[in-house]
Amino acid sequence: MPCPHPTLASPMVALAGWCPISPTAAQTTQLLVEPPWMLAVEWDQVTLTCQGLGTTSDTTWYKDGQRWEQNRDHCLTVTERGTYTCDRPGSGHSPTVRVLPDSLVLQVPAWLLVEGDTVTLRCRGWQNMSVTGVQFYHGDEEVRMSLNGTELSLSPLQLNHSGSYHCRGQVYYRGSQNWHSSAPVTVTVHGEPHPSQPPSVPCLGTLSPI
């Protein structure tokens, strides 16, 4: 599938203003996610963009630890579950991005989280199916329970907000409701200013497995 061409209305343009996931992003390869959430889900149309030193044609993609494609393009439209990473010769391997098929997922914004900011975690059901009775957990401790709400706001962020989070709720699917728990996601709060972000490069090609 083709990677999108950025326009003034395209969400990919917003990538240029993102804070990178790694505090040393100017020297390391970054893997940007659109929509900008961790964890990503295969029922969204997820686009991964590899940014790093060297030319875009030097990008090598890996899926589940195996080489997926090389010397084609620096962006990838994901349609399959798995763990993805990319490599650029001048700056090495990127952090990994997991794309899940789960019935319930807890998502955190895919940018650097800095002390004093506001962040919203969202608990989503399969293909945005209705989720009720949502409970949020920080480690084993329940943070909040809501009969209708599916989002948890952490404001202002503090260093002690770091840790593992998951959510639990009833997912409505095909006329029935069942309880599900999401996979844990790690929140890391940094006590330092936002670093600069390397400029994003437009996606111009398509990518298919070897």
C-alpha positions, 0 to 999 in steps of 0.5 A: 500500500502506498505511503501518504503524500503530505499536504497542508491537511495531512496528519503526516505534516504534524510529525515535523513538530513532534518531540522524539521518543528518544532524548538523543533523537538528533543522533539516533534513528527514530521510528515515527508513528501515525496515528501518533499512539503507542501501542499501535493496532493493526485495525488502524491504518498505521504508517511508520516513518524512519528518520535518521542520518543518510539517504532515505533509500538506505533504509532497511526494515525489520519485522519480528527481528527478520529483514523485511525490505531494503533500499526502497523507501523510508516509510511503511504502511503496516497492515499486519501485526508484529514488531517493527524496527528500521535501520539507517547506516549513519545512525543505527537501529531505531526503537521498536514499534509493536502493532497489535491485534488485541481486542482491548488496547491502552494507548499512550501518545508516541512522543517524549513525555516531559515533567509538567506536560499533560498526557492522555491515555486512552483505552480502545476496543477492537475497531473502536467498538464500545467499551464500558466499565473501564478501569485503569491500573498503574502497576497493580494499583487502580488509578480510576474507575469510570462507567463511561470514560475511556481516557485517563488524564495525567496532569501535570506529569510527574516523575512518579507517573512513570511505570507500567499501565494497563486498562480493563473493560467490557468490550461490546462485539457482535451483540455481546459484552465481554471483559478484556484486559489490555497489554501493559504499556510503559510510560516514561516521564523525563525531567528535561526539556524537549530536544529538537526533532530532525526534519521529516521527509515526505513519503514517496513510494510503496513498500512490500515484503521481500 
